Amino acid sequence: MQIVVQKYGGTSLATPELRSRVCDLVAGALEDGYRVVVVVSAMGRQNDPYATDTFINLVKQTNSNPSPREMDLIMSCGEMISGIILSNQLYARGIPASFLTGEQSGLVTDGNHGHAHVLYVKPQRVLQCLEAGLVPVVAGFQGLGENGELTTLGRGGSDTTASVLGVALNAEYIDIFTDVEGIMTADPRIVEDARLINDITYNEICQMAREGAKVVHPRAIEIAMQRGIPLRVRSTFSDSPGTLVRNRIDSQSDVVSIIRDTLITGITHSSNIAQIKIDVSQMADRQGIQLLVFQAMAGAGISVDFINVQPELIMFTVADEEAVRAEHILKSIDISPLIECNCAKVAVVGAAMTGIPGVMARVVEALNQYDIPILQSGDSYTNIWCLVKKEDMKLAVKALHDKFELGKK
């Protein structure tokens, strides 16, 4: 049987009218001959009655340091509520459906509360529903640890659930329905002429997601990529085909189309970053200083990023809210860092840039044109990123989008 997995985010499920639109999309896929598996997030967003953040706040009003086990139990409630309501709304529309928890759908995790990883999937219950002509409506974001405890998969975990089931069921497509048209060349709230990307590779969208684009969780993309399941990012609120994520050409077509050969796919950004600099040249005892610095950060549970290690200089970034604690920890081991808070990272992403000279020159030219200082830079084979001051972030995104002519079709 041909299976499609459809994942719906909280904004797609917030009201009866929006859920009616979801029912339309499920019905459309059934009419196209697919068996449909639906994965749901909790309804709404922060401050909405059944949103995950609302449940978290309810607990923390009572106890500011609740146990991770009990937090997982309450955080899983939102998906259960939305799943049961949607499955009943589907039934009322004449579409037989059955709700399944993460455990019932076969997701087995490593048992780490709050950020569990899926170890394996036993999708027999899902397959039984499909064979019986039912639409399984699965609670995203949750699974069962091997120790028998309910666990959640971390933020963006419903995307992961959809990809895991898509791979386990060998689905034709994994559809991620959101409140945007698909993947854009830049944030349209910053760049007016940002346009929809029709096709994108797994590697490119992974990089964009990791560098700040929040449409799809990077872990979900990595899982889909393992089996080459095409992933579509679509809007619940329009009939647009959205963005197709894949690495292969369409062998069913008479026309052989290459995904894309443009140099840069898109511009991403992330903010609330602090840069930490340690001038090793000014230290009397340099022996082992690099190891000492990163052991101290690891021991304190502080995640570091954007790491540059040189004989005379150590640079890395942390989240703004961790800057004071990081500084205190370093000073406690007789290291006096320079801290630059309120920074942002902008990145140009494109699989076609590998081996192409002049990309960095164009990045620097674009930022220099607007007198935007580059505080730090780095690269991989699919992206180049620059650290700038947060106040320069929006202008930097616009400048790079214009420089690489991404607004043009």
DAURWO-V631231 format. One record per residue. RES is the residue in one letter. PHI is phi in radians with two decimals (NA if undefined). Layout:
RES | PHI
RES | PHI
This chain:
M | NA
Q | -1.58
I | -2.03
V | -2.19
V | -1.79
Q | -2.00
K | -1.92
Y | -2.07
G | -1.39
G | -1.05
T | -1.22
S | -1.40
L | -2.08
A | -1.23
T | -2.34
P | -1.01
E | -1.16
L | -1.19
R | -1.15
S | -1.10
R | -1.12
V | -1.05
C | -1.05
D | -1.06
L | -1.19
V | -1.11
A | -1.06
G | -1.09
A | -1.17
L | -1.12
E | -1.13
D | -1.38
G | 1.70
Y | -1.55
R | -1.55
V | -1.97
V | -1.95
V | -1.88
V | -2.03
V | -2.11
S | -1.66
A | -1.20
M | -1.24
G | 1.32
R | -2.28
Q | -0.87
N | 1.40
D | -1.27
P | -0.99
Y | -1.98
A | -1.31
T | -1.03
D | -1.08
T | -1.12
F | -1.14
I | -1.04
N | -1.13
L | -1.04
V | -1.21
K | -1.24
Q | -1.20
T | -1.61
N | -2.52
S | -1.25
N | -2.33
P | -1.27
S | -1.25
P | -0.99
R | -1.08
E | -1.27
M | -1.11
D | -1.07
L | -1.07
I | -1.35
M | -1.18
S | -1.35
C | -1.16
G | -1.04
E | -1.19
M | -1.15
I | -1.10
S | -1.14
G | -1.15
I | -1.16
I | -1.13
L | -1.17
S | -1.09
N | -1.29
Q | -1.20
L | -1.09
Y | -1.06
A | -1.12
R | -1.52
G | 1.52
I | -1.93
P | -1.04
A | -2.49
S | -2.49
F | -1.46
L | -2.29
T | -1.31
G | -1.05
E | -1.09
Q | -1.16
S | -1.45
G | 1.73
L | -1.43
V | -1.91
T | -2.00
D | -1.40
G | 1.51
N | -1.36
H | -1.15
G | 1.58
H | -2.67
A | -1.26
H | -1.87
V | -1.32
L | -1.55
Y | -2.80
V | -2.26
K | -2.10
P | -1.54
Q | -1.01
R | -1.14
V | -1.12
L | -1.11
Q | -1.08
C | -1.09
L | -1.08
E | -1.16
A | -1.51
G | 1.43
L | -1.72
V | -1.65
P | -1.24
V | -1.88
V | -1.80
A | -1.24
G | -1.31
F | 1.34
Q | -2.54
G | -2.77
L | -2.06
G | -1.18
E | -1.10
N | -1.50
G | 1.55
E | -1.68
L | -1.16
T | -2.34
T | -1.93
L | -1.73
G | 1.52
R | -1.04
G | 1.44
G | -1.18
S | -1.18
D | -1.04
T | -1.11
T | -0.98
A | -1.07
S | -1.19
V | -1.06
L | -1.19
G | -1.03
V | -1.21
A | -1.09
L | -1.68
N | 0.91
A | -1.17
E | -1.22
Y | -2.55
I | -2.02
D | -1.77
I | -1.80
F | -1.61
T | -2.33
D | -1.75
V | -2.16
E | -1.18
G | 2.75
I | -1.46
M | -1.84
T | -1.18
A | -2.87
D | -1.13
P | -1.14
R | -1.28
I | -1.85
V | -1.96
E | -1.12
D | -1.70
A | -1.05
R | -2.20
L | -1.22
I | -1.61
N | -1.28
D | -2.28
I | -2.63
T | -1.48
Y | -0.99
N | -1.10
E | -1.13
I | -1.22
C | -1.05
Q | -1.11
M | -1.10
A | -1.15
R | -1.23
E | -1.64
G | 2.31
A | -1.20
K | -1.88
V | -1.28
V | -2.33
H | -1.27
P | -1.03
R | -1.10
A | -1.10
I | -1.17
E | -1.05
I | -1.18
A | -1.06
M | -1.12
Q | -1.01
R | -2.01
G | 1.21
I | -1.37
P | -1.07
L | -2.09
R | -2.02
V | -1.75
R | -2.32
S | -1.68
T | -1.14
F | -1.74
S | -2.55
D | -1.67
S | -1.07
P | -1.20
G | 1.30
T | -1.93
L | -1.68
V | -1.85
R | -2.88
N | -2.21
R | -2.24
I | -1.49
D | -1.42
S | -1.30
Q | -1.47
S | -1.62
D | -1.27
V | -1.81
V | -1.51
S | -1.89
I | -1.52
I | -0.93
R | 3.08
D | -2.19
T | -1.21
L | -1.16
I | -2.07
T | -1.53
G | -2.90
I | -2.04
T | -2.10
H | -2.68
S | -2.59
S | -2.19
N | 1.03
I | -2.09
A | -2.05
Q | -1.67
I | -2.06
K | -2.05
I | -2.20
D | -1.51
V | -1.20
S | -1.12
Q | -1.59
M | -1.71
A | -1.20
D | -1.98
R | -1.65
Q | -1.07
G | 1.27
I | -1.14
Q | -1.11
L | -1.10
L | -1.06
V | -1.08
F | -1.34
Q | -1.16
A | -1.12
M | -1.15
A | -1.13
G | -1.09
A | -1.57
G | 1.25
I | -1.71
S | -1.36
V | -1.96
D | -2.51
F | 0.93
I | -1.56
N | -2.17
V | -2.06
Q | -2.21
P | -0.98
E | -1.86
L | -2.66
I | -2.08
M | -2.31
F | -2.80
T | -2.13
V | -2.38
A | -1.12
D | -0.88
E | -1.23
E | -1.72
A | -1.09
V | -1.13
R | -1.15
A | -1.09
E | -1.08
H | -1.08
I | -1.14
L | -1.15
K | -1.15
S | -1.20
I | -1.97
D | 1.11
I | -2.08
S | -1.87
P | -1.50
L | -1.71
I | -1.99
E | -2.08
C | -1.50
N | 0.99
C | -1.85
A | -2.55
K | -1.99
V | -2.08
A | -2.45
V | -1.77
V | -2.16
G | -3.09
A | -1.13
A | -1.41
M | -1.36
T | -0.98
G | 1.36
I | -1.66
P | -1.29
G | 1.64
V | -1.17
M | -1.11
A | -1.05
R | -1.23
V | -1.08
V | -1.11
E | -1.05
A | -1.09
L | -1.32
N | -1.11
Q | -1.01
Y | -1.96
D | 0.95
I | -1.68
P | -1.20
I | -1.67
L | -1.41
Q | -2.96
S | -2.54
G | -2.83
D | -2.73
S | -2.36
Y | -1.30
T | -2.12
N | -2.71
I | -2.26
W | -2.17
C | -2.29
L | -1.61
V | -2.31
K | -1.25
K | -1.00
E | -1.15
D | -1.70
M | -1.05
K | -1.09
L | -1.14
A | -1.12
V | -1.08
K | -1.09
A | -1.08
L | -1.23
H | -1.07
D | -1.21
K | -1.04
F | -1.67
E | 0.90
L | -1.38
G | -1.35
K | -1.59
K | -1.46
